[in-house]
């Protein structure tokens, strides 16, 4: 949820709204929204995730995937502020892949 800032042209992120299936959550950060949506405490949980080429062959936990999603989200916003639409799109694609991996892990 972005709000138009009174002192700047750039909108300001106030809340993250995330949905999966019939569940919708609103939190202050992407990390908190993903944890609220998929459960967990943010602590590593046992059980591997099927690696993708991006993970360097390593299994990732829910907490690690949430952290990775946050990094892609932050990088996408940095690219957006810089006017780098290609970089923005690449990071959003990586964010979507990471969220898909989170979904697979929690099913």
N, CA, C and O atoms as CSV, one atom per row, in Angstrom:
chain,resi,resn,atom,element,x,y,z
A,1,UNK,N,N,0.855,-1.161,0.000
A,1,UNK,CA,C,0.000,0.000,0.000
A,1,UNK,C,C,0.898,1.219,0.000
A,1,UNK,O,O,1.644,1.438,0.954
A,2,UNK,N,N,0.839,2.002,-1.035
A,2,UNK,CA,C,1.637,3.213,-1.136
A,2,UNK,C,C,0.746,4.419,-0.886
A,2,UNK,O,O,-0.417,4.449,-1.289
A,3,UNK,N,N,1.310,5.405,-0.217
A,3,UNK,CA,C,0.622,6.673,-0.009
A,3,UNK,C,C,1.453,7.774,-0.638
A,3,UNK,O,O,2.682,7.731,-0.593
A,4,UNK,N,N,0.793,8.758,-1.223
A,4,UNK,CA,C,1.520,9.879,-1.787
A,4,UNK,C,C,2.057,10.726,-0.649
A,4,UNK,O,O,1.310,11.151,0.232
A,5,UNK,N,N,3.357,10.966,-0.675
A,5,UNK,CA,C,3.989,11.764,0.369
A,5,UNK,C,C,3.634,13.231,0.176
A,5,UNK,O,O,3.464,13.699,-0.950
A,6,UNK,N,N,3.525,13.945,1.280
A,6,UNK,CA,C,3.190,15.364,1.198
A,6,UNK,C,C,4.383,16.201,0.768
A,6,UNK,O,O,4.211,17.260,0.164
A,7,UNK,N,N,5.594,15.738,1.073
A,7,UNK,CA,C,6.782,16.536,0.788
A,7,UNK,C,C,7.591,16.012,-0.389
A,7,UNK,O,O,8.642,16.567,-0.709
A,8,UNK,N,N,7.123,14.960,-1.034
A,8,UNK,CA,C,7.884,14.359,-2.124
A,8,UNK,C,C,6.925,13.811,-3.175
A,8,UNK,O,O,5.765,13.515,-2.890
A,9,UNK,N,N,7.435,13.685,-4.388
A,9,UNK,CA,C,6.629,13.112,-5.469
A,9,UNK,C,C,6.542,11.597,-5.340
A,9,UNK,O,O,5.546,10.991,-5.736
A,10,UNK,N,N,7.592,10.985,-4.781
A,10,UNK,CA,C,7.641,9.523,-4.670
A,10,UNK,C,C,6.628,9.027,-3.642
A,10,UNK,O,O,6.531,9.584,-2.549
A,11,UNK,N,N,5.875,7.986,-3.985
A,11,UNK,CA,C,4.969,7.399,-2.994
A,11,UNK,C,C,5.777,6.707,-1.901
A,11,UNK,O,O,6.919,6.304,-2.123
A,12,UNK,N,N,5.186,6.575,-0.741
A,12,UNK,CA,C,5.857,5.966,0.403
A,12,UNK,C,C,5.158,4.664,0.766
A,12,UNK,O,O,3.936,4.619,0.912
A,13,UNK,N,N,5.955,3.601,0.911
A,13,UNK,CA,C,5.403,2.303,1.286
A,13,UNK,C,C,4.990,2.347,2.747
A,13,UNK,O,O,5.813,2.618,3.622
A,14,UNK,N,N,3.724,2.082,3.011
A,14,UNK,CA,C,3.211,2.073,4.380
A,14,UNK,C,C,2.880,0.666,4.844
A,14,UNK,O,O,3.127,0.327,6.001
A,15,UNK,N,N,2.333,-0.150,3.975
A,15,UNK,CA,C,1.948,-1.513,4.322
A,15,UNK,C,C,2.127,-2.398,3.090
A,15,UNK,O,O,2.071,-1.935,1.951
A,16,UNK,N,N,2.343,-3.675,3.355
A,16,UNK,CA,C,2.415,-4.675,2.292
A,16,UNK,C,C,1.178,-5.550,2.420
A,16,UNK,O,O,0.921,-6.124,3.478
A,17,UNK,N,N,0.421,-5.649,1.348
A,17,UNK,CA,C,-0.758,-6.504,1.314
A,17,UNK,C,C,-0.400,-7.707,0.447
A,17,UNK,O,O,0.012,-7.558,-0.704
A,18,UNK,N,N,-0.564,-8.899,1.015
A,18,UNK,CA,C,-0.238,-10.127,0.288
A,18,UNK,C,C,-1.421,-11.078,0.379
A,18,UNK,O,O,-2.133,-11.116,1.382
A,19,UNK,N,N,-1.617,-11.839,-0.679
A,19,UNK,CA,C,-2.725,-12.800,-0.700
A,19,UNK,C,C,-2.243,-14.111,-1.284
A,19,UNK,O,O,-1.397,-14.145,-2.177
A,20,UNK,N,N,-2.805,-15.197,-0.754
A,20,UNK,CA,C,-2.560,-16.531,-1.280
A,20,UNK,C,C,-3.823,-17.336,-1.035
A,20,UNK,O,O,-4.258,-17.496,0.105
A,21,UNK,N,N,-4.408,-17.839,-2.111
A,21,UNK,CA,C,-5.675,-18.558,-1.971
A,21,UNK,C,C,-6.733,-17.613,-1.419
A,21,UNK,O,O,-6.952,-16.533,-1.969
A,22,UNK,N,N,-7.385,-18.013,-0.339
A,22,UNK,CA,C,-8.414,-17.181,0.288
A,22,UNK,C,C,-7.882,-16.338,1.431
A,22,UNK,O,O,-8.651,-15.644,2.097
A,23,UNK,N,N,-6.578,-16.387,1.671
A,23,UNK,CA,C,-5.998,-15.668,2.807
A,23,UNK,C,C,-5.354,-14.366,2.335
A,23,UNK,O,O,-4.573,-14.359,1.384
A,24,UNK,N,N,-5.690,-13.264,3.009
A,24,UNK,CA,C,-5.128,-11.951,2.716
A,24,UNK,C,C,-4.574,-11.384,4.014
A,24,UNK,O,O,-5.232,-11.435,5.054
A,25,UNK,N,N,-3.352,-10.839,3.948
A,25,UNK,CA,C,-2.738,-10.238,5.134
A,25,UNK,C,C,-2.215,-8.850,4.781
A,25,UNK,O,O,-1.929,-8.557,3.620
A,26,UNK,N,N,-2.094,-8.002,5.801
A,26,UNK,CA,C,-1.504,-6.679,5.630
A,26,UNK,C,C,-0.536,-6.460,6.787
A,26,UNK,O,O,-0.926,-6.510,7.954
A,27,UNK,N,N,0.724,-6.220,6.455
A,27,UNK,CA,C,1.770,-6.041,7.458
A,27,UNK,C,C,2.647,-4.852,7.083
A,27,UNK,O,O,2.524,-4.295,5.991
A,28,UNK,N,N,3.533,-4.470,8.002
A,28,UNK,CA,C,4.411,-3.324,7.781
A,28,UNK,C,C,5.550,-3.612,6.808
A,28,UNK,O,O,6.039,-2.695,6.149
A,29,UNK,N,N,5.982,-4.875,6.707
A,29,UNK,CA,C,7.088,-5.233,5.821
A,29,UNK,C,C,6.725,-6.478,5.020
A,29,UNK,O,O,5.804,-7.216,5.366
A,30,UNK,N,N,7.472,-6.689,3.943
A,30,UNK,CA,C,7.263,-7.889,3.133
A,30,UNK,C,C,7.578,-9.138,3.945
A,30,UNK,O,O,6.855,-10.131,3.865
A,31,UNK,N,N,8.666,-9.093,4.735
A,31,UNK,CA,C,9.011,-10.245,5.583
A,31,UNK,C,C,7.846,-10.636,6.479
A,31,UNK,O,O,7.468,-11.805,6.548
A,32,UNK,N,N,7.282,-9.647,7.165
A,32,UNK,CA,C,6.180,-9.920,8.094
A,32,UNK,C,C,4.951,-10.433,7.352
A,32,UNK,O,O,4.248,-11.314,7.847
A,33,UNK,N,N,4.690,-9.886,6.166
A,33,UNK,CA,C,3.530,-10.327,5.384
A,33,UNK,C,C,3.696,-11.778,4.938
A,33,UNK,O,O,2.747,-12.559,4.998
A,34,UNK,N,N,4.899,-12.140,4.491
A,34,UNK,CA,C,5.130,-13.520,4.057
A,34,UNK,C,C,5.028,-14.494,5.219
A,34,UNK,O,O,4.484,-15.588,5.070
A,35,UNK,N,N,5.548,-14.104,6.374
A,35,UNK,CA,C,5.453,-14.972,7.549
A,35,UNK,C,C,3.996,-15.105,7.984
A,35,UNK,O,O,3.552,-16.199,8.333
A,36,UNK,N,N,3.244,-13.993,7.965
A,36,UNK,CA,C,1.829,-14.048,8.339
A,36,UNK,C,C,1.042,-14.902,7.342
A,36,UNK,O,O,0.121,-15.621,7.730
A,37,UNK,N,N,1.398,-14.822,6.083
A,37,UNK,CA,C,0.678,-15.539,5.039
A,37,UNK,C,C,0.992,-17.036,5.047
A,37,UNK,O,O,0.091,-17.865,4.926
A,38,UNK,N,N,2.267,-17.373,5.188
A,38,UNK,CA,C,2.681,-18.768,5.076
A,38,UNK,C,C,2.993,-19.419,6.413
A,38,UNK,O,O,3.276,-20.615,6.471
A,39,UNK,N,N,2.942,-18.648,7.480
A,39,UNK,CA,C,3.227,-19.201,8.799
A,39,UNK,C,C,4.710,-19.214,9.077
A,39,UNK,O,O,5.525,-18.833,8.236
A,40,UNK,N,N,5.037,-19.649,10.247
A,40,UNK,CA,C,6.440,-19.713,10.635
A,40,UNK,C,C,6.802,-18.559,11.537
A,40,UNK,O,O,6.050,-17.597,11.691
A,41,UNK,N,N,7.965,-18.680,12.124
A,41,UNK,CA,C,8.438,-17.666,13.058
A,41,UNK,C,C,9.574,-16.861,12.485
A,41,UNK,O,O,10.084,-15.958,13.148
A,42,UNK,N,N,9.983,-17.164,11.272
A,42,UNK,CA,C,11.153,-16.528,10.707
A,42,UNK,C,C,12.416,-17.299,11.045
A,42,UNK,O,O,13.497,-16.966,10.559
A,43,UNK,N,N,12.287,-18.328,11.875
A,43,UNK,CA,C,13.413,-19.185,12.227
A,43,UNK,C,C,13.514,-20.305,11.198
A,43,UNK,O,O,12.502,-20.718,10.633
A,44,UNK,N,N,14.723,-20.801,10.950
A,44,UNK,CA,C,14.865,-21.911,10.012
A,44,UNK,C,C,14.042,-23.117,10.454
A,44,UNK,O,O,13.962,-23.433,11.641
A,45,UNK,N,N,13.435,-23.778,9.480
A,45,UNK,CA,C,12.655,-24.974,9.763
A,45,UNK,C,C,13.305,-26.156,9.064
A,45,UNK,O,O,13.927,-25.987,8.015
A,46,UNK,N,N,13.172,-27.338,9.624
A,46,UNK,CA,C,13.772,-28.492,8.962
A,46,UNK,C,C,13.064,-28.804,7.659
A,46,UNK,O,O,11.891,-28.478,7.477
A,47,UNK,N,N,13.783,-29.429,6.771
A,47,UNK,CA,C,13.188,-29.848,5.511
A,47,UNK,C,C,13.715,-29.030,4.366
A,47,UNK,O,O,13.648,-27.801,4.405
A,48,UNK,N,N,14.244,-29.681,3.335
A,48,UNK,CA,C,14.820,-28.964,2.207
A,48,UNK,C,C,13.773,-28.489,1.221
A,48,UNK,O,O,12.662,-29.013,1.148
A,49,UNK,N,N,14.163,-27.489,0.474
A,49,UNK,CA,C,13.379,-26.986,-0.648
A,49,UNK,C,C,14.091,-27.459,-1.904
A,49,UNK,O,O,15.321,-27.478,-1.948
A,50,UNK,N,N,13.343,-27.835,-2.912
A,50,UNK,CA,C,13.961,-28.229,-4.166
A,50,UNK,C,C,14.725,-27.038,-4.720
A,50,UNK,O,O,14.129,-25.990,-4.968
A,51,UNK,N,N,16.039,-27.177,-4.922
A,51,UNK,CA,C,16.820,-26.030,-5.368
A,51,UNK,C,C,16.499,-25.635,-6.801
A,51,UNK,O,O,16.107,-26.466,-7.621
A,52,UNK,N,N,16.672,-24.357,-7.084
A,52,UNK,CA,C,16.571,-23.844,-8.442
A,52,UNK,C,C,17.960,-23.363,-8.826
A,52,UNK,O,O,18.831,-23.268,-7.961
A,53,UNK,N,N,18.193,-23.059,-10.085
A,53,UNK,CA,C,19.521,-22.582,-10.472
A,53,UNK,C,C,19.976,-21.368,-9.671
A,53,UNK,O,O,21.173,-21.218,-9.428
A,54,UNK,N,N,19.067,-20.504,-9.256
A,54,UNK,CA,C,19.412,-19.311,-8.487
A,54,UNK,C,C,19.981,-19.634,-7.112
A,54,UNK,O,O,20.772,-18.851,-6.586
A,55,UNK,N,N,19.608,-20.755,-6.516
A,55,UNK,CA,C,20.026,-21.056,-5.150
A,55,UNK,C,C,21.418,-21.662,-5.091
A,55,UNK,O,O,21.888,-22.000,-4.004
A,56,UNK,N,N,22.091,-21.811,-6.227
A,56,UNK,CA,C,23.427,-22.367,-6.223
A,56,UNK,C,C,23.460,-23.816,-5.775
A,56,UNK,O,O,24.495,-24.288,-5.303
A,57,UNK,N,N,22.345,-24.538,-5.912
A,57,UNK,CA,C,22.300,-25.934,-5.540
A,57,UNK,C,C,22.058,-26.170,-4.067
A,57,UNK,O,O,22.059,-27.317,-3.620
A,58,UNK,N,N,21.851,-25.112,-3.299
A,58,UNK,CA,C,21.629,-25.267,-1.867
A,58,UNK,C,C,20.142,-25.251,-1.569
A,58,UNK,O,O,19.374,-24.543,-2.220
A,59,UNK,N,N,19.736,-26.049,-0.563
A,59,UNK,CA,C,18.354,-26.040,-0.116
A,59,UNK,C,C,18.138,-24.798,0.741
A,59,UNK,O,O,19.044,-24.373,1.460
A,60,UNK,N,N,16.946,-24.215,0.669
A,60,UNK,CA,C,16.659,-23.001,1.423
A,60,UNK,C,C,15.449,-23.229,2.315
A,60,UNK,O,O,14.511,-23.931,1.938
A,61,UNK,N,N,15.478,-22.629,3.500
A,61,UNK,CA,C,14.369,-22.714,4.436
A,61,UNK,C,C,13.363,-21.607,4.136
A,61,UNK,O,O,13.619,-20.721,3.321
A,62,UNK,N,N,12.217,-21.672,4.808
A,62,UNK,CA,C,11.206,-20.622,4.654
A,62,UNK,C,C,11.799,-19.266,5.007
A,62,UNK,O,O,11.590,-18.290,4.287
A,63,UNK,N,N,12.534,-19.200,6.105
A,63,UNK,CA,C,13.122,-17.928,6.535
A,63,UNK,C,C,14.116,-17.402,5.501
A,63,UNK,O,O,14.144,-16.204,5.220
A,64,UNK,N,N,14.926,-18.290,4.937
A,64,UNK,CA,C,15.897,-17.866,3.928
A,64,UNK,C,C,15.194,-17.395,2.656
A,64,UNK,O,O,15.605,-16.412,2.039
A,65,UNK,N,N,14.137,-18.100,2.269
A,65,UNK,CA,C,13.374,-17.679,1.092
A,65,UNK,C,C,12.697,-16.336,1.336
A,65,UNK,O,O,12.648,-15.500,0.434
A,66,UNK,N,N,12.173,-16.116,2.543
A,66,UNK,CA,C,11.554,-14.827,2.875
A,66,UNK,C,C,12.593,-13.717,2.809
A,66,UNK,O,O,12.310,-12.627,2.313
A,67,UNK,N,N,13.789,-13.991,3.305
A,67,UNK,CA,C,14.865,-12.997,3.258
A,67,UNK,C,C,15.264,-12.711,1.806
A,67,UNK,O,O,15.488,-11.559,1.434
A,68,UNK,N,N,15.349,-13.759,0.997
A,68,UNK,CA,C,15.672,-13.588,-0.417
A,68,UNK,C,C,14.590,-12.770,-1.114
A,68,UNK,O,O,14.899,-11.887,-1.914
A,69,UNK,N,N,13.326,-13.057,-0.815
A,69,UNK,CA,C,12.217,-12.295,-1.399
A,69,UNK,C,C,12.340,-10.825,-1.019
A,69,UNK,O,O,12.139,-9.945,-1.857
A,70,UNK,N,N,12.667,-10.560,0.226
A,70,UNK,CA,C,12.825,-9.174,0.692
A,70,UNK,C,C,13.946,-8.476,-0.071
A,70,UNK,O,O,13.812,-7.311,-0.446
A,71,UNK,N,N,15.055,-9.187,-0.302
A,71,UNK,CA,C,16.180,-8.599,-1.029
A,71,UNK,C,C,15.778,-8.243,-2.459
A,71,UNK,O,O,16.093,-7.157,-2.945
A,72,UNK,N,N,15.078,-9.163,-3.133
A,72,UNK,CA,C,14.627,-8.867,-4.494
A,72,UNK,C,C,13.646,-7.696,-4.504
A,72,UNK,O,O,13.680,-6.861,-5.407
A,73,UNK,N,N,12.778,-7.639,-3.503
A,73,UNK,CA,C,11.811,-6.542,-3.391
A,73,UNK,C,C,12.542,-5.209,-3.211
A,73,UNK,O,O,12.233,-4.229,-3.889
A,74,UNK,N,N,13.512,-5.179,-2.292
A,74,UNK,CA,C,14.280,-3.949,-2.053
A,74,UNK,C,C,15.056,-3.534,-3.295
A,74,UNK,O,O,15.092,-2.356,-3.648
A,75,UNK,N,N,15.681,-4.515,-3.959
A,75,UNK,CA,C,16.440,-4.209,-5.169
A,75,UNK,C,C,15.522,-3.688,-6.274
A,75,UNK,O,O,15.891,-2.774,-7.012
A,76,UNK,N,N,14.336,-4.264,-6.387
A,76,UNK,CA,C,13.377,-3.793,-7.390
A,76,UNK,C,C,12.995,-2.345,-7.115
A,76,UNK,O,O,12.934,-1.536,-8.041
A,77,UNK,N,N,12.739,-2.010,-5.859
A,77,UNK,CA,C,12.397,-0.627,-5.519
A,77,UNK,C,C,13.557,0.321,-5.782
A,77,UNK,O,O,13.343,1.447,-6.231
A,78,UNK,N,N,14.793,-0.119,-5.506
A,78,UNK,CA,C,15.970,0.704,-5.816
A,78,UNK,C,C,16.050,0.971,-7.311
A,78,UNK,O,O,16.310,2.098,-7.733
A,79,UNK,N,N,15.826,-0.071,-8.112
A,79,UNK,CA,C,15.871,0.078,-9.574
A,79,UNK,C,C,14.738,0.986,-10.058
A,79,UNK,O,O,14.927,1.777,-10.983
A,80,UNK,N,N,13.567,0.873,-9.435
A,80,UNK,CA,C,12.429,1.719,-9.798
A,80,UNK,C,C,12.746,3.185,-9.530
A,80,UNK,O,O,12.490,4.046,-10.372
A,81,UNK,N,N,13.307,3.464,-8.353
A,81,UNK,CA,C,13.671,4.849,-8.006
A,81,UNK,C,C,14.726,5.408,-8.961
A,81,UNK,O,O,14.749,6.606,-9.244
A,82,UNK,N,N,15.600,4.522,-9.456
A,82,UNK,CA,C,16.652,4.945,-10.372
A,82,UNK,C,C,16.154,5.047,-11.817
A,82,UNK,O,O,16.886,5.489,-12.702
A,83,UNK,N,N,14.911,4.639,-12.046
A,83,UNK,CA,C,14.360,4.677,-13.399
A,83,UNK,C,C,14.858,3.540,-14.279
A,83,UNK,O,O,14.723,3.600,-15.501
A,84,UNK,N,N,15.431,2.509,-13.675
A,84,UNK,CA,C,15.946,1.345,-14.401
A,84,UNK,C,C,14.841,0.303,-14.502
A,84,UNK,O,O,14.733,-0.583,-13.654
A,85,UNK,N,N,14.017,0.413,-15.546
A,85,UNK,CA,C,12.863,-0.468,-15.684
A,85,UNK,C,C,13.276,-1.908,-15.968
A,85,UNK,O,O,12.588,-2.839,-15.549
A,86,UNK,N,N,14.390,-2.104,-16.674
A,86,UNK,CA,C,14.865,-3.462,-16.940
A,86,UNK,C,C,15.274,-4.142,-15.637
A,86,UNK,O,O,14.877,-5.276,-15.370
A,87,UNK,N,N,16.067,-3.446,-14.832
A,87,UNK,CA,C,16.484,-3.988,-13.537
A,87,UNK,C,C,15.306,-4.233,-12.622
A,87,UNK,O,O,15.269,-5.222,-11.889
A,88,UNK,N,N,14.334,-3.320,-12.667
A,88,UNK,CA,C,13.118,-3.483,-11.869
A,88,UNK,C,C,12.398,-4.771,-12.273
A,88,UNK,O,O,12.026,-5.575,-11.418
A,89,UNK,N,N,12.205,-4.958,-13.575
A,89,UNK,CA,C,11.507,-6.143,-14.068
A,89,UNK,C,C,12.233,-7.433,-13.733
A,89,UNK,O,O,11.604,-8.433,-13.387
A,90,UNK,N,N,13.566,-7.413,-13.837
A,90,UNK,CA,C,14.346,-8.608,-13.507
A,90,UNK,C,C,14.168,-8.987,-12.037
A,90,UNK,O,O,13.994,-10.162,-11.712
A,91,UNK,N,N,14.211,-7.994,-11.154
A,91,UNK,CA,C,14.060,-8.274,-9.724
A,91,UNK,C,C,12.642,-8.707,-9.382
A,91,UNK,O,O,12.457,-9.556,-8.509
A,92,UNK,N,N,11.642,-8.149,-10.043
A,92,UNK,CA,C,10.260,-8.576,-9.806
A,92,UNK,C,C,10.083,-10.021,-10.268
A,92,UNK,O,O,9.389,-10.796,-9.610
A,93,UNK,N,N,10.703,-10.393,-11.391
A,93,UNK,CA,C,10.631,-11.786,-11.858
A,93,UNK,C,C,11.266,-12.731,-10.848
A,93,UNK,O,O,10.719,-13.795,-10.558
A,94,UNK,N,N,12.426,-12.342,-10.311
A,94,UNK,CA,C,13.093,-13.171,-9.299
A,94,UNK,C,C,12.254,-13.243,-8.026
A,94,UNK,O,O,12.195,-14.287,-7.376
A,95,UNK,N,N,11.605,-12.133,-7.671
A,95,UNK,CA,C,10.719,-12.124,-6.503
A,95,UNK,C,C,9.568,-13.106,-6.715
A,95,UNK,O,O,9.230,-13.869,-5.810
A,96,UNK,N,N,8.967,-13.091,-7.902
A,96,UNK,CA,C,7.871,-14.020,-8.205
A,96,UNK,C,C,8.328,-15.471,-8.123
A,96,UNK,O,O,7.601,-16.318,-7.605
A,97,UNK,N,N,9.530,-15.768,-8.632
A,97,UNK,CA,C,10.065,-17.132,-8.555
A,97,UNK,C,C,10.255,-17.552,-7.096
A,97,UNK,O,O,9.947,-18.685,-6.725
A,98,UNK,N,N,10.760,-16.637,-6.277
A,98,UNK,CA,C,10.995,-16.938,-4.864
A,98,UNK,C,C,9.680,-17.174,-4.139
A,98,UNK,O,O,9.587,-18.080,-3.310
A,99,UNK,N,N,8.667,-16.378,-4.434
A,99,UNK,CA,C,7.350,-16.568,-3.816
A,99,UNK,C,C,6.761,-17.910,-4.249
A,99,UNK,O,O,6.133,-18.596,-3.443
A,100,UNK,N,N,6.957,-18.289,-5.508
A,100,UNK,CA,C,6.484,-19.602,-5.973
A,100,UNK,C,C,7.161,-20.726,-5.204
A,100,UNK,O,O,6.522,-21.722,-4.864
A,101,UNK,N,N,8.446,-20.572,-4.929
A,101,UNK,CA,C,9.164,-21.583,-4.144
A,101,UNK,C,C,8.624,-21.639,-2.720
A,101,UNK,O,O,8.509,-22.722,-2.145
A,102,UNK,N,N,8.293,-20.487,-2.146
A,102,UNK,CA,C,7.674,-20.458,-0.813
A,102,UNK,C,C,6.342,-21.196,-0.830
A,102,UNK,O,O,6.035,-21.965,0.081
A,103,UNK,N,N,5.557,-20.956,-1.871
A,103,UNK,CA,C,4.262,-21.630,-1.987
A,103,UNK,C,C,4.443,-23.141,-2.058
A,103,UNK,O,O,3.711,-23.884,-1.404
A,104,UNK,N,N,5.410,-23.603,-2.845
A,104,UNK,CA,C,5.661,-25.043,-2.965
A,104,UNK,C,C,6.063,-25.641,-1.622
A,104,UNK,O,O,5.642,-26.744,-1.275
A,105,UNK,N,N,6.868,-24.918,-0.880
A,105,UNK,CA,C,7.352,-25.416,0.402
A,105,UNK,C,C,6.240,-25.524,1.432
A,105,UNK,O,O,6.282,-26.394,2.301
A,106,UNK,N,N,5.250,-24.653,1.343
A,106,UNK,CA,C,4.202,-24.607,2.365
A,106,UNK,C,C,2.962,-25.402,1.987
A,106,UNK,O,O,1.980,-25.391,2.730
A,107,UNK,N,N,2.981,-26.085,0.861
A,107,UNK,CA,C,1.817,-26.885,0.464
A,107,UNK,C,C,1.905,-28.275,1.029
A,107,UNK,O,O,1.014,-29.092,0.800
